[in-house]
């Protein structure tokens, strides 16, 4: 994370609070855009709620107590806690709303910047475990447990899709209380079949938490340890605890069953998973981020001063196609510039010299395959657009000319 100028520790803050550089901020934003698009397609309504909550509120205090010493408290006159997820805010919004059975399932989404957990100092490491992190939080308010099963199935599909889109291999654990398993065994096996490989099933003798069933997806790091990522949970407590009610078709007030879902897990852990994946695959292929997440997607390398005008002409055309492109215009050898592009994991790189200026033909190094492919600029644009098809786009967060850039590390 340091070498790629994604983020670093901030010694002037608390442990587990990071500072983000332009490249890392871009990757975070793109992942946030990606999740936003996923959940809005599922019918989620985006909201934003406070990060501080008063522990004198009985419902919040009871819910927060389940996290014990992980509560991240503040030293003020009020007994305030920094939220560990967006649950409090979403529940308060729904408790203040008038709901009927026609509104259900009602779905709220918030990207928490940030959520806070007071992890032990020795447990905090890199992007895997933090005290302040960015969590996509998707809550669905369903009529009852049976009604929640269909939504759970859809959200499991969404979690599986994130593994495909991010090219991350998830391992899965499926948990349920004994009562829930006995009543919904066939349904649980139908969910397991979606995964397409062995799933660890844990059946709990009795309910100790707010959920009766949950599925957790985890990427695996270079040392074989899990990185917790997506999750879906069936919450049977919080509706009543937070006094969230809906008017049923029978004319009576009812408490909804709530699904908690994070389609990717925390954004930081997604980045962690992607970086760990490059270490696992190092003997098989060159490390890189997916092209749509690469801070710089195309690099133009100039041979000399006389080639800068044509390099800028090409980069402007590529940029106009919504592709992040920069120009290495520094007074360095071409070999060093090529090595720097490789160190930065640039997906597509080409050199502009006399031949390229005269012919307009380019020899593009494709990092994913290691091939050098002859093409013109229009063909390059087509290749990049195909590699990033359907994924969010944001512009280059740095000066286009590398000679003008700040070295953050």
ZIVENHU-V41276 format. One record per backbone hydrogen bond with DSSP energy under -0.5 kcal/mol. CO is the residue of the C=O (numbers start at 0). NH is the residue of the N-H. Records with the same first field share a line. If there is no record, write none. Layout:
CO->NH / NH
This chain:
0->5 / 6
1->4
4->23
5->20
7->18
8->10
9->12
13->16
15->130 / 131
16->9
18->7
20->24
21->25
22->26
23->27
24->28
25->29
26->30
27->31
28->32
29->33
30->34
31->35
32->36
33->37
34->38
35->39
36->40
37->41
38->43
39->42
43->45
44->108
50->82
52->54 / 80
53->56
55->57
56->60
57->61
58->62
59->63
60->64
61->65
62->65
63->66
64->67
66->69
67->70
69->117
70->72
71->81
73->75
77->75 / 79
78->54
79->73
80->52
81->71
82->115
85->89
86->90
87->91
88->92
89->93
90->94
91->95
93->96
96->98
98->246
99->102
100->103
105->140
106->44
107->138
108->46
109->111 / 136
110->112
111->134
114->132
116->118
119->122 / 123
120->123
124->127 / 128
128->124
130->116
132->113 / 114 / 134
133->135 / 266
134->111 / 136
135->137
136->109 / 138
137->260
138->107
139->141 / 258
140->104 / 105
141->256
143->147
144->147 / 148
145->148 / 149
146->150
147->151
148->152
149->153
150->154
151->155
152->156
153->157
154->158
155->159
156->160
157->161
158->162
159->163
160->164
161->165
162->166 / 167
167->169
170->217
171->199
172->215
173->201
174->213
175->203
176->180
177->181
178->182
179->183
180->184
183->187
184->188
185->189
186->190
187->191
188->192
189->193
190->193 / 194
191->194 / 195
198->200
199->173
201->175 / 203
203->177
209->235 / 236
211->176
212->233
213->174
214->231
215->172
216->228
217->170
218->226
220->223
224->220
225->227
226->218
229->216
230->261
231->214
232->234 / 259
233->211 / 212 / 235
234->257
236->239 / 240
237->241
238->243
239->242
242->244
243->255
244->98
245->247 / 253
246->100
247->250
251->247
253->245
256->141
257->234 / 259
258->139 / 260
259->232
260->137
261->230
265->269
266->270
267->271
268->272
269->273
270->274
271->275
272->276
273->277
274->278
275->279
276->280
278->281
280->283 / 284
289->292 / 293
290->293
295->346
296->347
297->325
298->300 / 349
299->301 / 327
300->351
303->306
304->307
306->310
307->311
308->312
309->313
310->314
311->315
312->316
313->317
314->318
315->319
316->320
317->320 / 322
318->321
322->324
323->296 / 297
325->299
326->328 / 401
327->301
329->331
332->336
333->337
334->338
335->339
336->340
337->341
338->342
339->343
340->345
341->344
346->366
347->298
348->364
349->300
350->352
351->302
352->356
353->357
354->358
355->359
361->363 / 374
362->350
363->365 / 372
364->348 / 366
365->368 / 369 / 370
370->365 / 372
372->363
374->361
375->379
376->380
377->381
378->382
379->383
380->384
381->385
382->386
383->387
385->388
387->390
399->326 / 401
400->403
401->404
405->407
